[in-house]
Amino acid sequence: MSSEQEQLISLDFAEEMKTSFRDYALSVILARALPDVRDGLKPVQRRILYAMNELGLDPKKPHRKSARIVGDTMGKYHPHGDSSIYEALVHMAEDFSLSLPLVDGHGNFGSIDGDGAAAMRYTEARLSEAAMTMLENLDKGLVEYMPNFDESEKEPKVLPSMIPNLLINGTTGIAVGMATNIPPHNAGEVIDGAVAYLDNPAITDEKLLKYIPGPDFPTGGIITNADALPEVYKTGEGKLRVRAKTVIENGEAGRKNIVVTEIPYTIAGNKLKLVENLVSLMKDKSFEEIYDVRDESSKEGIRIVIEVKKDRDPENLLNGLLKKTCMEDTYTVNLLAVKDKQPIVFSLLGMVKEFIDFQEILYTKEYEYLLEKARQRQEIVEGLLRATDAIDLIIEILRGSSSVKQAKDCLINGVTTDIRFKSKDSEKQAATLNFTERQADAILAMPLSKLIGLEILKLQEEGKELRERIEEYTGILKNKDLLHNVIKGRLKEYKKKFARPRRTELLNVETVGYVEEFKVEDIRVLVDKFGYTKSVDESVYTKAGEEALKEYVHVIPMKNTDRLCVFTAEGNMMQVKAEKIPRSRLKEKGVLIHNLCKVDQQDVIFYSSYETLFDSMLLFITRKGYIKLVSGVEFDTNRNLMLATKLEDGDTVQSIIRLSAADILAENRKVIIITKSGYSIGFPLKEVSEMKKTGRGVKAITLDKNDVVEYSTVVSPETESFECKGKQIPAKKIKLRARGGKGQKASLS
């Protein structure tokens, strides 16, 4: 067997995939996406805060470049790319995302509109006051440390958070096969809930809700299904309806304004999406009641103004907007966090319990640390006081010693060998000394000024104070109730510092349906020779000059509640609601009719409003010479597309002429048809039969092979001439003949 073959390792593909995916999933869950239930931070957030603390960026220090912070975090603790670290840093500085931002940003850190932060080389940051409550006790050894990724540094496994950060700031994250979505809460309420739990660890979910009634989003808004909160907090899962907060104000010219003052938390950081949504609804006429939309937001707060047209119901419009826009949205709650390297869905009570359990550990370690420090200091103070009583002997030892080591050995162990004393009594006294090593070091470092009577008095007072402190610390460590009182006292201090009034209202609001309403208005639909279509108010059309209107080959008067009926040469009819036709200025181009009613490549030859069509008769004349009258009632349909007339193979509709009842009943109305080859025929309108739309019609003129109808019209006895092929033709030149005949070949000039 060759050396290469000896190095091959045989693996089962399915087993390897399973193992690799499991390792990857575990890494995402524990090392990236989910927060620790104790400090409420994801690893990248914890590492950023720790790196900032190591740089000394507390709230009293100047801001430091974000690029420096990102570089330190990436190089020492989090080797996953600078962009992800900077995004996490920016998120912790967003006051519209967190109830208590953990980073104090300086510069462009983005906005609630959705604007991104400036590049990290331009922005600066430092720790916030809230972040310091999670970092200030790191030097007391309250939490365990672990090696960083390359074992060149140490980093904390968890931060000693003294506030319930996970509930106050919430979090969101998507791992493999699971996701967390914890809403932010009011800091004062959460602290009250924690204190209530300390007072009564047997507190129920229902009683805890009196202190923590529900989420309190930084963007405010309204939770409209507050009745769902008890079940959500008990199971750790559920859905909440979050609604924008609005007021209705009086606007200009007798209009009412719907003013959005707070937005749902689900669009925090993307307010522009809501504004664009409202503008698009106004432009495409989805809500006819909207007159205008303006974003008047500023540093003082959010103010999105929706102007409502006169005599429209703003409440009804608001109901429609809540349904059609993100002014009302669903927030999915999932209280998932990591405990002991296991992802667990917690109840609200469970999260509060985990926080208090963590506090008991932290405060126990803190007081053990303080007790040890006090005992060490007491040892030194007692040693210094003993030294002042035997200061002459100590000075004699120091003067008679040849080295510090020799003097220290005498102070600790009473070794007098090779030390020169003035007398044997001094040597005997020195042999009885038994200072501790810490006391000996303090004595050797003691300045002579400490021998002043006032300084000795201070040492005595300090010793007394230390004994009291040691007694206090020992009592707290031995008595859990006293420990809880300390935790409660500290939490109440944090409440004074961070509490603010609740922003999010908790209500139970029934969703009210939108009733579509229209103010009936007269409009004109204008179509130019290229098929570009738009609608204008009747007043705009009336005031327009002849020059401004000459480009429009079709002008259809109708109501804004009506439908535009579009007939094609292929024998089809399409309908477009007037509200779907863009309301434009005369100078604006409009939209192609083919885009409004999907006529594809068909040739549009006739337009009519539905109301006008319903009361009319339509005269159909085809290129192959067929003619018929069809009642407008035949086109009574709600379908957007229908067959308007039956055609022979290869035939198309040449023209459609709308006639009123008076036109049909009038005497001497004459149909005139002219063919491509120059044949013409005229016959009485009363000879044309009324038929169904499914009928082909009857022969109006007999055509030669390859000849087709090119022009047709209906004239009255008063008609002197009509225009055909750009020429004015005297009506009297077209002699009456029998319908269906060949027609006459004559010059029409």
N, C-alpha and C positions, 0 to 999 in steps of 0.2 A: 504494500500500500504506500502511495507517495505521501510526501509531507503535506501537500495541499489537501489531499483527501482526509488526512488525519485531522486537519483543522476545521472541517465542515461539521456543523452542528445540525442535527435533524430535529425539526420542530413541527408540531401539529398546527396547521394554519389557523383553524377555528379557535384552538385554545390560546394561541398567541394573540389573536384579535381580541378575544374576551379579556385577557389579562391586560393588554395595552389600553383598551377602552376603559376598563375599570380604574386603572391607574390615572388615566386622563380625567375621568369624571371626578374622582376623589380630589385631584389637584384643583380642578375648577371650583368644586364645592367648598373646599377648606381654604384654599390659598388665593382665591380671587373674588368669587361672586357673592358669598354669603357673609353676614356680619357675625361677630361673636356676641352671644347674648349678654356678656358681662359689660363690655365697654361700648357695644353697639357699632363697632367699626369693622370695615373690611381691611384685609392686610395692607393694601396700598394706602388707605387713609391713615392707618396707624403708623405706617412707616414715614409718611410725609410729616405728620405731627411730631414724631420722634426726631426726625432729621432737623426740623425747624427748632425744636427744643435744644438739640445739640449745638445748633448755630447761635443759640442765645437770643432768639427772636421773640422775646416776650412782649406784651402789649406796651411796655414803657420804652422799648428800644426802637430805633428807626426801622422802617421797612427795608427789606433786602430783595434784590432782583429774583424774580420767580425762576429764572434760568439757573441760578445758583442753587436754589432749593431743590429743583428737579434734578440737577446734576448730582447733588449729594445723596438724594434719595435713591436714584438709579445706580450710582456707583457703589454705594455702601449696602443698600438693603433690598432694592426692588429692581432687578435687572430685566424689566419687561417693556422697555421702550419709553422714550420721553413724552410722547403724545398722550399716552394713557395716564401717566403720572400727572401731567399738567391738567388734563381734563378733570381728574379727581380733585386736584388743588382748586381749580376754578369752581367746581361744584360745592366745595366746602366753604366758599366765600359768598355764595348766592343767598341773599336774604329772602328771595322769593321761593327758594327750594327748602331751606332749613329754618326751623324756628329759632335756633341759636347758632348762627354761622360760627364755624370753628377757625376760620381764617379771616383775617382782616386784610382785604385786598386794597391796593392803591393803584389806580389806573383803570383801563378799560377791561373789566371782567365780564363783559356781555351785559345783556339786559333781559327783562321779562318779555320783550317783543320777540326775542329769538336771535338777536344779534350775537355773534360769537365774540369771545374774548380776544384781545390783541395777542400777538405772539409773546411768548414767555420772556423774550429779551426786552420787552417794553414795560411789562407790568412788575409790580413789587408786592410783597406780602409780609405779614408777620402773624403771630398767633393772636387769637381773640381772647377775651376774658373767659369765655366759656371753655375754650381749649385748655386754659391753665388749670381748671378744676380737674382735668384728666391727666395733667403732667407734673403738677407742682410737688407731688410726693414721691416722684421716681427715685430721689436720692435716699429715701428711707428704707429701701429694700422691700417694698410691699409686694412686688410682683417678680416672677421668675424671668430670667433672661435666657436666650438661646443664641447659638452661633448664626451669623448671617449666611448667605448662600455660598460664600467662599471661605467661611470660617476666619475671616480677617477682622471682623467686628462682632459685637454683641448687640442684640436688639431685644426689646421686651416682648414676651408672648402675648401680653395683654396690657393695656394702660390702666393705671389705678384710678379709674373714673369715679369721681365723688358725686356725679349727677347721673340720673337715669337717661343717658344720651340716646339709647336705642328708641325709647318711646318719645322723647322730646323731639328729636330730629327725624326719626323714621329712616327708612332706606328702601331701595329697590334694587333687585339684581336677578339675573337669569343664569342659573347653573345648568347642569346636565340632568334633564328629567325633573327639574324642580325650579321654582322661582319664589322670591320673597318680595312682598310689597307691604311694608309697614308704614302707616300714615304718621305724619308728625302730630304731636299733641302740645297742649299748652303747658309750659314749664311749671307754672304755679300749681296747676291741677295735678300733674303727675307727682310732684313733690308732696302735695297733700295726700295723694293716694298712698305713697310710700310711707308717710308718717302714720296714716291710718292702719296700714298693715303692721307697722312696728307696735302700735298700741294694741292691735288685736290680730295676731297671726291666723286666727280662725275666721277672719272676715270672709264673707261670701262674695261671689261675683256680682250679685245684685247690689250689695252695699258698697262695693268698690266703685260701681258706676256713679254713685252720688258724688264721689270725689273726681273721678275721671269720666265725665259723661260721654265723651266722644272725641274724634280727631279735631284738631284746631289747625287748619291749614294756614301757612304764611300768607297766602293770597286771599284768605277770607272765604267768601261764598256761603252757600247754604247747603246743608245735607238735608234732603227732602224726605228721607225714609228713616227717621231717627228710631222708629220702633224696631228696626232690624239690628240695632247696635247691641242689645243684650246677647242675642244669638251669635253675632259676629265675634264678640269678645269672649264668649264662652267656648266656641269651637276654634277660634283663631282663623276662621275663613268666612268669606261672604262678600256681598256686593253692596256698595253705597251709591246713591244717586247724588251727584254734586252739581249744584246749580249756581250760575252767576247771580250776583246781587244787583238789582236794578231799581231805579226810581223813575217815575213819570213826571216830567216837568213841562211847563208852558214854554213853547218855542216862539219863533217869529211868525208873523202873518197869520196868527190864529192856529198854527200847527202845534201838535204835541210832540214831545221828544221822549224816547225811551233812552235812559242814560245807564250804561253799564259801569258800575263803580268797583266791582270786585269780580274776578273771573274764577272759574273752576281750577283747582290745583292740577288737574290732569293736563292743562295747557300752560302751566307755569313755564316760562322760558320759551313760549311760542304763541304769544298774544297776537302776533301779526296774522297767524292762521285764522283766528276768529274774525279779525277785521276784513281780511281778504274774502272769507266765506260770506260775510254780510254784503260786501260790495258786489260779489258775483250774483247773489240772490237779487239784488236791486237791478243789476244790468240785464239779467236774463228774464226779468219780470216774473220770477217765481212768487214774489210778494208785491202785488201792485200797490200796496199801502205805503211802501217805503219811498220817501221823497229824496232822502240823502243819507249818507253815512260818513261820519267824521271821527277821527281818533284825536281827541284833545288831551290825551294823557300827558302827564309831566312828572317831575320829581315829587310833587305833592300827592300823586296817586293816579289811579286808572280812571279814565273818563272817555268812554266810547259812546258817541251820540248817534242815535238812529232817529232821524226826523220822519214823522208820520204825516202823510197827506191830510189835508183838511177833511173833516167830517168822517174820518176813519176811526175805528176802535183800537186804541193802542194796546189795550189788554188782550184783545183777540190776536193782534199781530205778535205780541210777546209770546203767547201760547204757541203760535206757529214757529217762531224763531227758536224757542226752547226745543222743539221737536226736530227741526231741520238743521240746526247748527250745534257747535260744541259749547253753546251757552249752558247746556245741561249735558252731563257726561256720566259715565259709570266708572267708579273707582273700585277695583277689586282688591280686597284685603286678604293678605296671606302672612300671618305672623310667624314666619319661618326664620329661625336663627340656629347658630351652631353652639352646642354645649358638649364639652368633652369629646370633640371631634365627631359629633353626631348631629346631622341636621334634624331639628325637631320643630313641629308646629306647636307654638305655645298659645295658651289663653292669655288674656290680659292679666289675670291674677297670677298666672304662672310666670309672666315676665317680671311683674313687680316682686314676686318671691325670689326669683333669680338675682335681681338687683340687690335686694336686702341681704341675701346669703353672701353675695360678693362683698357687700359693705362690711358685714361682720368679719370676714376674713381680712379685709384691708385695715379696718380700724383695730382689730386685734394685733396685727403686725405693726401698725403704727404705734400703738401704745407699748408694745414690747420693745420697739426701737427707742421710744422716748424714755421708757423705764431704764433700759440699758445705758442710754446716754446720761440720764440723771444719776444713776449709780456710779458711773465712771467719774462724773464730775464731783459727786459727793466724796468719792475716794480721794480725789486730788485735794479738795478743800480741807478734808480732815487731815490729810498729810501736811498741808501748808500750815494749818493751825498748830499741829504738833511740832512742826519745824520752828515756828516762832517762839514756842516755849523753850526750845533747846537750841536757839540760834547761835549762842556762843560756842557750843560744842560742835555744831555743824561747820561754823567758820574755821574752827581749829582743825577739823578733819580736812577741809578743803585746802587750808594753807599747808598742812603737813603731808598731803598726797602729791605724788609725782605725776598722776594722770587722772582724767575724769573717770576712767574705768575703775581705778583703784578707789576713788572716793565713792562711786556709785555702789561698789561691792560692799563697802563698809556700811553705807546707809541701809542696804537691803539685808545683808547677811551678818553684819557685825564683825566683818573681817578687818582686823587692825594691823595686820602684818605689813611692815615697812612704812607705816604712817608715823610721822613724828608728832608726838603729843607733848604738851607742856608739863603734864603731870600724869602719874599713874591713875589717878582718879578719873581723869578725862578718858584715858584709854579704856578703863573698866566700863564707863558709861557708854562709850562708843560701841563696845562689844555687845551691848544689850539692844542696839537699834535693830528694828525689823520693818522698815518702810517697804511698801510694795514697789515694784519696778515703776509703775505709773507715777506713784508719789515721789519716788526718787528723781525721775526725770523732771517733774514739776518743780521740785526743790532746787535742783541744779540750774533750772532756767529762771528761777524766781529773781526779779530785780530787787535791789535793796529798798526801793520805795515801798515795797509791800510790808516793811517793818514799821511803817508809820502807824500810829495808833488807830487812825481813821480807817486805814486799809485793813487792819486786823478786824475792826468792827464790821466792815463790809463782808469779810470772809465769814464771820460768825453768822451774820444775817443771811448770807447766801446758803450756808450750811443748813440753817433752819428752814429756809424756803425749799431747799432740795429734799429735806426729810418729809415735808408736807406734800411735795410733788410726788415723791416715790410712794407715799401712802395713798395718794389719789390714784395714781396709775395702777398700783397693785389692786386697789379696790375695784376699779373699772374692769380689769382683766379677770377678776374672780367673780364679778357679779354681772350677768348678762343684761339685767334691767338697766344698770348704770351705763353699760356699753350702748344700749339702745337709746338712752337719753342723750348721750354724746352725739350719736348719729342723727337723731332728730334735731338737736340744736344746730348742727352744721347744715343740715338740709334746709332748715328754716332761714338760715342766713343766706343760703343760695337762692331761696325763694324771693327774699327781699331784693336780691341783686338782679335776678333774671325774670321775675314774673311780669306779665303784661296782661291787659284785658283780652278776653277771648275775642277772636275775629270771626270764626265760623259759627253760624247759627245752626241749631239742631231743631228741625221742624218735621212735621208729618204733613206733607202737601200732596193732594191728589193731582195727578196730571190731567189738565183740562185740554180737550181737543181744540184744534184750530178750525174755525168756520170760515171758509173761503168767501171773501166779500169783494164786490167790485162796485165802484162808482161808475155808472154808465156814462161814457163820454163819446162824443163824436170824433172820429179820426179819419184820416185819409191814408190809404196805402199807396205808395208811389213806387212804380217799377220802371227802370230805364231800359234802353234798348239791349243792354247786355244781361238783363235779368236781375240786377241788383235791386233789392227790395227793402223798404223801411216804412215805418208809419210815423205820422206827425199829427199833432193836435189840430183840430179843425181851425182853431184861431190862428195857428202858425201858417196853415195853408192859405187862409183867407187874406192874411196880411202880405203874403209873398207876391212879388212882382211876376209879370209874365216871363221875363228873362230868366228868373230863377227856376221856373217850372217847365220851360220848353224842352228840357232833356228827358222828361218822363213821358213814355209812350202809353202808359196805363196809369190812370188815377182812379182808385176805387173808394168811394165813400162808404163808411161802415161804422159800427159801434165797437168799442173795445171789448165787448162781450160776445161779439159775432165771430164767424169763421170765414176765412178766405178760401173760396173754391177755385181750384186751378185745373183747367182742362188742357189735355195734350192732344197733339195730332194723332197719336196712337190710340185714341179713343178711351183714355182713362181720366178719372177725376180724383184729385187729392184734396185734402182739407188741412188747413193750418189755423190753429186758434190765434185770434188777434193778439193775445197776450204774448205769444211766442215770437211775433214779428218785432224786431228791435225798434223801440221808440227812439228816434234820432233827430238831430238837427238837419236842416235842409242841406247844409254843406257836407254832411257825413255821407259816406258811400253806401252803407247798408250791408245786407247779406245776400248772397246769391239765392234765388228762389229754389234752386236745385238742392241747396243745403237745408233749407227750411222744411221741404216736403219730400225730399229723397226721390225726385223725379228722374234721377240718373241723367241719361243723355237724351231723354224725350224732349220734343219741341213743344213748348208751352204756347198756346194760341189764344187762350181766353181766360179772363179773370172775372170773378163776381163775388160779392158778399153772399153769405148763405141766406140772409133775410131777403135780399133783393131777388135772389134766384128762386126762392120758394114761391114768390108771387109772380113769376114770369113764365114765358114760353121760350124755349130755345130752338132756333132753326139750325139744324145740322146740314151741311153741304160737304160732300166728300170729293176727293180728287178724281174719282171715277164717275162722278156725275150723279150720285144718289142724294136725295133730299128727304127730310122729315121734320116734323114739329114734335117736340117732347116737352111735357109739362114739367116745371121746376119741382113739383111734388115728387117726381120720380127720383130725385136726388136727396131725399130726406133720409139721412143715415148718419150714424156716429162714427162709422168706419173712416179711417184716414185715407183709404184707397178703395176705389170701386170702378167697375166698368161703366163708362158713360154712354157708349153706343157700340152696336155690333158692326164690324167691318168685314168686307171681303178680303181674301188674301191679297196682299200687295196694295190694298187701299189705305188711305189716311184721311183724316178730317182736314178739309181745306179751310173752313171757317165755321164759327159758331156765332150766331146773331141773337142777342137777347131782345125779345119783343114783349111788350106789355099787353094786357087784355084789350086796351083801346086800339093798339096796333092791329090786333087780330080781327077785331070787329069793324075797323075802318074800311070804307069802300076804296076801290081803285089802288090798293097797295100792290106794288109790282116787285117781283123777284127778278133780279138781273144776274146772269151768269156769263162770264167771259172765259174762253179757253186759251190755252197756250198758243194754239195755232191761229187765233184771231176770230174764232166763231163766237157768236153771242146769241143769247136768247133771253126773252123777257116773258113772264107769264104771271097771272094774278096770284097773290099770296093765298087766296082762299082755295086754290086748287091743291095746295099742299096738305096732306093728311097728317093728323096727329097720331103718333104711334108711341109704343113703349120704348124705353131705352134699349131694350134687347132686340128691337127691330132694325133691319138693315136700311129701310127707307125705300123710296120709289125713284124711278128714273126722272131726273130733271132735264137732262140733255143727252142725246145720243152722240157719242164721241167716235172720231176716227181712231184707228190703231195708233198708239203712241201719243195721242193727244190727252191732256188732262185739264181739269178745271183750275184756273189760275186766280180768278177773282169772282167775288159774289157780293151782293148787297141787296137791301130792300129799300125802295124809294116810294115816296108819296107823290100824288099829282103835283104838289107844289115844288118838288125837287127839280131844279133846272139842270144841274150837272153833278157829276160825281168824279172823284179822282181815281184813276187807274193807271198803274205804271208811270206815275209822275205826271200824268196828263189829265186835264179836265175834259170830261166827255159829256156832251149834252144827253140828258136822260131820254129825250124824245127820239134820238137816233136808234134806240133799242126798241124795235117794234114788237108788239105782242104776238106770240105764236103759241101753238099748243105745247103744253108741258111734255117733255120727253122727246121732242123733235130734234132734228140735227142742228138747228140754229142757222143764222145767216153769217156769211163771210163778207165782211165789209170793213172799210177803213174807219177807224174810230177817232181819227185826229180831228 
